[in-house]
Every structure is written in structure tokens, then in C-alpha cells.
């Protein structure tokens, strides 16, 4: 039988395989949660990893290492604008 647990914790503090970032198509460091993910992971490292992709279409996603985050990976998913 499976268990579900609820935790009140910031996304950049989760010890998990991956967290999902609501990214923009340019994969640039944004504001809000995206900004926190970049800053806590290491802005320079995350920016360099995203720059290797350069672009991500709406409805698509790319994956980078988590760098300084407890999460192993960050999935940068670009949702629709509307």
C-alpha cells in the first residue's frame, strides 16, 4: 500500500529526484519560483546549462542537473502563455 505525505517546504529544499520549473522559452532566469530555483541551484551553473539548449518551445521541456539543490535534476517545462 502506498502512502502520501504532505510537507510545507520550499521547492528548492526538496530532496527528490527532480523538481519542475515553470520556464520561459528562452530558458532564462526568471522571477518568482524560477528565480529562486536558479539562485539556489547556482545561477551561473544553471544559466550555462540552459544556454546549451538555447531555446525550448511551448509545450516542451528540457532537463538540467540540480547543481547546488538537493534535487538531482531540474525539469524546465514551458507552458502556454494563455
Protein Blocks (a to p, Z undefined) as FASTA:
>chain_A
ZZdddddddfklcccfbdcddddfklpacehjllmmmmmnopklmmmmmmmnopacehia
cdddekjafbfbdcdddddfZZ
